[in-house]
Amino acid sequence: MCESGYKQEVLKIELETQNNNLIYLGRELHENLGQLIAVVKINLNILEDDPATPEPVKLCLNETNEIVSEAMSLIRGIAKELETDFLLKYGLMESLNTEMLRARQRGQFETEIVCQGNPYALSSDIDLVLLSIVQEFLNICIKSLKVARLKVVIVYLANQVRIVLRSESAEINFEEMGVTGFFCLGAQNIKRKMDLIGGSCSFKLEENAAMMLSLEVSANKKTWI
């Protein structure tokens, strides 16, 4: 097997492993943790409705019950996002919207997503790789770059799809960090994935601690999976 074929097989195995992990996590959240929290909510309701429970305690139980309800909604949402066919069901654009919402909740920064052109379906394999790259970029932003604002623009052209991610950070000095530092933060993985689907990527460090990642892939490109 040639080197490129070997790399393709390795990445395919990595994606399959990630999918298996998502299946396990989703099942655990829905079937185990979700049920345990449901039992807690039932017991809270019993105590709250008990005439012997003092009013101050009832108020505290009511607040706790609301928090538990929010936790249950959050768990249901996460379990839904972990569905392996989420991307197939809702498409790349909706999946990117979900990722931006998740990033905003985790990183507590402003996010914006813009769609230009008329959206159309790519190969599910290409969508999967593009989504994994966006996730990797978002993780870099959340964990390492202390981002203040993140914008994603997805452009649908006649024969090409382009995704541009731009982050603004108030605390990172990119002149000191340099391109090499960014490559250490995951750019090599991003480039490798784009190479494997026949796409291209570019990185640009801008003034005011801004970083831009551009992804381009042919709309007619056949994938290796």
C-alpha positions, 0 to 999 in steps of 0.5 A: 500500500502506498503512503497516501493510501495508508494515511487514508486508511488510518484517517478512516479508522480514526473517524470510525473510532470517533463515531463509536465513541460518540455512540457510546457517549450518547447511549450513556447520557440517554439511558443512564445519566438521564434516567438517574436525573429523572429519578432525582427530579421525581424525589424532589417533586415528592418532597416539594408536594409533601405538606410537612415540608417547610415553606423555605425548604419548598422554595429551595426544592423548587429552585433545585427542581428547575436546575435539574430540569435544565440539566435534563434538557441539556443532556437530551440536547447533547445526546441528540448532537452525539447521534452518528447520523446527525450530519446526515439528517440535518446537513453541514450548515445545521451541524455548523450552527450546532457547533457554533452554539456549543462553542459559544456555551463552552467558551463564552465568546461571541459567535456568528455564522454566515451562509452565502450562495445556495446551499447544496449537499456534498458527499457525506464523507466530505461533510464529515471531514469538514465538520471535524476540521471546524471542530478542531479549529473551535477547540483550538480557539477555546482551549488555547487562543482565548477568543473574544469573537468567532465568525464562520462564513460558508460560501456555496459556489457552482463547483466549490464550497469555501469555509472561512473561520476567523477568530479574534483574541484580545490576549494572544500576541500572534507575532510572538506566537508565529505560524509555527506555534499555530501549526503545533496547535493542530494545523498539521492535522487540518492540512492532512485532512484537507489533503485526503479529501482533495481540498486545500487550506490556508492560514493567515495571522492578522493584526489585532490578534486575529487568525483566519483559516480558509478551507476549499473543496470541490463540489464534485470531488469524490472521496476515499471512504 
